[in-house]
Amino acid sequence: MALFLSENDVKKLLTVAMAIEGVESAHRDLALGQAIDTPRARSRLPQTVLHILQGALPAQGVIGYKAYSTNRSGNRFLVHLFDAASGKLRAVIEADYLGMIRTGAVSGLASQWLARPDSKVAGVFGAGWQAEGHIRAICATLPLERVKVFSRHADKLQAFCLRLSEATGVAVVPASSAEETVRGSDLLGTVTTATLPLFDADWLEAGTHINAAGSNALIRQELSEAAIRRCDLVTVDSVPTALAEAGDLLPLLEKGRLHARQLIELGDVMIGRHIGRTSAEQITLFESQGMAIQDLAVGLRVLAAAEAVGLGQEIPLQ
């Protein structure tokens, strides 16, 4: 029978390291031609939007999808895993926490491959649910000593930083301004719902790596065109998804100031098909939109952990 795993089950089982290992396997499989990923589709009503991402990792024995609804009353996430050989349902997993950790894990993976390995200081825009996973992952993959966080919700920022300092063992501190967040940072993360650029391109320093994780629609933009033009390398999780959703990149693509052939998939860097960072002075960018195969890979590992300890509830579906 299939297994149902609740949010609480996932929180007991999923670690940042497990998520990073999972998304790394998904990107590697995609680059090697051993994965299928279908960009997100949306059905929109005035009050509710349904989002569906689907894909397959046949080398890992799984095919499936993530479906989630967004509404003023809240968002609801479910990952469905099917056996790739038999087509039988293996699991239904509540995936709000899974998605947060998975999104952060992809930034951690990109930082591992593209940031300078001696990066010590990070600046992060955003102090919400997704920013938590982002900070936990970059602290797990780089020898960071300090993370500066800037948020428009200053009243909650201090508590957020204290909690993440305890969780990561790294000094996570409030930043007083966007400029302070950017200047002196080896690594930048943007994890917001901003519709206008978050910082001035002139503040970027040589050698910075940027993980842009919030702009997944044309109406959202975290980076200015000037900031993107300063980047020596522009990487994405998937070119087809970036061409459909990357709000930071779409204006430049439409104006011909950036071309699709300049977008490099992270997996291609990982397997050596394309060179990543080539000097300590380069500014590199990773645009993260999210892919089904990332959720499938992480969900598969959560399922294995649940089966190992007997966690979850059987559901009468095959």
C-alpha positions in Angstrom: 0.0 0.0 0.0 1.0 3.6 -0.5 2.2 5.7 2.5 0.9 9.1 3.6 3.4 11.3 5.3 2.3 14.4 7.2 4.1 17.7 7.7 5.1 16.5 11.1 6.5 13.3 9.7 8.5 15.2 7.2 9.9 17.5 9.9 11.0 14.5 11.9 12.8 12.9 8.9 14.1 15.5 6.5 17.6 17.1 7.0 19.3 19.8 5.0 22.1 17.3 4.1 19.5 14.9 2.8 17.8 17.6 0.7 21.1 18.8 -0.8 22.0 15.2 -1.7 18.6 14.7 -3.3 18.6 17.9 -5.4 22.2 17.2 -6.5 21.1 13.8 -7.8 18.2 15.3 -9.7 20.4 17.9 -11.4 23.0 15.3 -12.3 20.4 13.0 -13.7 18.9 15.8 -15.8 22.3 16.8 -17.2 23.0 13.1 -18.1 19.7 12.7 -19.9 18.3 10.5 -17.2 15.4 12.7 -16.1 12.2 14.3 -17.5 11.0 17.6 -16.1 7.9 19.4 -17.2 7.7 23.2 -16.4 5.0 24.3 -14.0 1.4 24.7 -15.2 -1.1 26.9 -13.5 -4.9 27.0 -13.5 -6.2 30.3 -12.2 -9.5 31.3 -10.6 -10.2 34.7 -9.0 -9.6 33.3 -5.5 -7.4 30.2 -6.0 -4.5 29.1 -8.2 -3.5 25.5 -8.7 0.1 24.9 -9.6 1.4 21.5 -10.9 5.0 20.4 -11.6 5.6 16.9 -13.0 8.6 14.8 -14.0 10.4 11.6 -13.7 13.7 10.2 -12.4 13.8 6.7 -14.0 17.3 6.0 -12.8 16.0 6.5 -9.3 12.8 4.5 -10.0 10.3 7.3 -9.5 7.8 9.4 -11.5 5.4 11.9 -10.0 4.3 15.4 -9.5 3.8 18.2 -6.9 0.5 20.0 -6.8 -0.2 23.0 -4.6 -2.9 25.6 -4.3 -2.5 29.2 -3.3 -5.3 31.1 -1.7 -5.7 34.0 0.8 -6.6 31.4 3.4 -3.3 29.6 2.9 -1.2 27.4 0.6 -1.4 23.6 0.5 1.3 21.4 -1.0 1.3 17.7 -1.9 4.0 15.5 -3.6 2.8 12.3 -5.2 5.4 9.6 -5.9 4.7 6.6 -8.2 6.9 3.7 -9.0 8.5 4.3 -12.4 8.3 0.6 -13.4 4.9 -0.4 -12.2 3.1 2.9 -12.1 1.8 2.1 -8.6 1.4 4.9 -6.1 4.1 4.8 -3.5 3.5 7.9 -1.4 1.5 11.1 -0.9 3.6 13.6 1.1 2.5 16.9 2.6 5.2 19.2 1.2 5.2 22.7 2.7 8.3 22.0 4.9 9.7 19.7 2.2 9.4 22.5 -0.3 11.1 25.1 1.9 14.0 22.9 2.7 14.3 21.7 -0.9 14.3 25.3 -2.3 17.0 26.2 0.1 19.0 23.1 -0.7 19.2 24.1 -4.4 20.7 27.5 -3.4 23.1 25.5 -1.2 24.0 23.3 -4.1 24.6 26.2 -6.4 26.7 27.9 -3.8 28.8 24.8 -3.5 29.5 24.8 -7.2 29.6 28.5 -8.1 30.6 30.6 -5.0 34.2 31.1 -4.0 35.0 28.2 -1.6 36.5 30.6 0.9 33.3 32.7 1.2 32.8 34.0 4.7 30.1 36.6 4.6 26.6 36.3 3.1 23.9 38.8 2.6 20.3 37.7 2.4 17.2 39.6 1.4 14.1 38.2 3.0 13.3 36.8 6.4 10.3 34.7 5.7 9.5 30.9 5.5 11.6 30.3 2.3 14.5 32.5 3.6 14.9 30.1 6.5 15.7 27.1 4.2 18.0 29.3 2.2 20.1 30.3 5.2 20.3 26.8 6.6 21.5 25.4 3.3 24.2 28.0 2.5 25.5 27.7 6.1 25.7 23.9 5.5 27.7 24.2 2.3 30.1 27.1 2.8 32.4 28.1 5.7 30.3 31.2 6.5 31.1 33.2 9.6 28.3 35.8 9.3 25.0 36.1 7.5 23.4 39.6 7.2 19.7 39.6 6.7 17.6 42.5 5.4 13.8 42.5 5.5 11.0 45.0 5.2 9.5 43.4 8.3 12.0 44.8 10.7 9.9 44.0 13.8 10.3 40.2 13.2 13.9 40.3 12.0 15.7 40.1 15.3 13.8 37.0 16.4 14.4 35.4 12.9 18.1 36.0 13.2 18.4 34.6 16.7 16.5 31.5 15.7 18.7 30.9 12.6 21.9 31.6 14.6 21.0 28.8 17.0 20.0 26.5 14.2 23.1 27.0 12.1 25.9 27.9 14.5 26.7 30.9 12.3 26.2 34.5 13.4 23.0 35.5 11.6 22.5 39.2 12.1 20.1 42.0 11.0 21.3 44.4 8.3 20.2 48.0 8.6 19.9 48.6 4.9 20.0 47.0 1.4 23.4 48.6 0.8 24.9 47.1 4.0 23.5 43.7 2.9 25.3 43.8 -0.4 28.6 45.5 0.4 31.2 43.2 1.8 29.3 40.0 1.0 30.9 37.1 -0.8 27.5 35.5 -1.3 24.0 37.1 -1.9 20.6 35.5 -1.7 17.3 37.0 -2.7 14.3 35.2 -1.3 11.4 37.6 -1.6 8.3 38.4 -3.5 9.6 41.8 -4.7 8.3 43.4 -7.9 11.2 45.9 -8.1 15.0 45.3 -7.9 16.3 45.0 -4.3 19.7 46.7 -4.6 21.9 48.9 -6.8 24.1 47.1 -9.2 27.0 49.3 -8.3 27.1 47.9 -4.8 28.1 44.4 -6.1 31.7 43.6 -5.5 34.0 41.4 -7.6 33.8 37.7 -6.7 30.2 37.7 -5.5 27.9 34.8 -6.1 24.2 35.5 -6.2 21.4 33.0 -5.6 18.1 34.6 -6.8 15.2 32.4 -5.6 12.1 34.6 -5.5 11.4 35.8 -9.0 9.3 33.1 -10.6 6.9 35.2 -12.7 7.2 38.2 -15.0 5.6 40.5 -12.4 8.4 39.7 -9.9 11.9 41.1 -10.1 14.6 41.0 -7.5 17.6 41.9 -9.7 18.0 44.9 -12.0 19.0 44.6 -15.6 22.3 46.4 -14.6 23.0 43.8 -11.9 22.5 40.9 -14.3 24.7 42.5 -17.0 27.5 42.6 -14.4 27.3 38.8 -14.0 30.0 36.9 -15.9 28.0 33.6 -15.7 24.2 33.2 -15.6 23.1 29.7 -14.5 19.6 28.3 -14.1 18.1 25.1 -12.8 16.4 24.4 -16.2 16.6 26.5 -19.3 12.9 25.8 -20.4 11.6 26.7 -17.0 13.8 29.9 -16.8 12.5 31.0 -20.2 8.9 30.6 -19.0 9.2 32.0 -15.4 12.5 33.8 -14.6 11.1 37.3 -14.0 14.7 38.7 -13.5 15.8 37.4 -16.9 12.7 37.8 -19.1 13.0 41.6 -19.6 16.6 41.2 -20.9 15.7 38.2 -23.0 12.8 40.1 -24.6 15.1 43.1 -25.4 17.8 40.9 -26.8 20.3 41.9 -24.1 20.5 38.3 -23.0 20.1 35.2 -25.1 18.9 31.8 -24.2 22.2 30.2 -25.3 23.9 32.2 -22.6 21.9 30.4 -19.9 23.8 27.5 -18.4 22.1 24.7 -16.5 23.6 24.0 -13.1 23.7 20.3 -13.9 25.9 21.0 -16.9 28.4 22.7 -14.6 28.3 19.7 -12.2 29.1 17.1 -14.8 31.8 19.3 -16.5 29.9 20.0 -19.7 30.2 23.7 -19.0 32.8 25.6 -17.0 31.6 27.3 -13.9 33.5 30.0 -12.0 37.0 30.5 -13.5 38.4 33.2 -11.3 37.9 34.7 -7.9 36.9 38.0 -9.4 33.9 36.8 -11.4 30.4 37.6 -10.4 28.2 34.6 -10.8 24.4 34.2 -10.8 22.0 31.3 -10.2 18.4 31.8 -11.0 16.3 29.2 -9.1 12.7 28.6 -10.3 12.1 25.1 -8.9 11.6 21.8 -10.7 9.4 18.7 -10.1 12.5 16.4 -10.1 13.9 18.3 -7.2 10.8 17.6 -5.1 10.7 14.0 -6.4 14.3 13.3 -5.4 13.9 14.8 -1.9 10.5 13.1 -1.4 12.0 9.7 -2.4 14.6 10.1 0.3 12.0 11.2 2.9 10.0 8.1 2.0 13.0 5.8 2.4 13.7 7.3 5.8 10.0 6.8 6.8 10.0 3.2 5.7 13.2 2.6 7.7 11.7 3.7 11.0 8.0 2.7 10.3 6.7 6.3 10.1 3.6 7.3 8.2 0.1 6.0 7.6 -0.9 3.4 5.0 -3.5 4.5 2.5 -5.7 2.0 0.6 -4.4 3.0 -2.9 -2.2 1.1 -5.3 
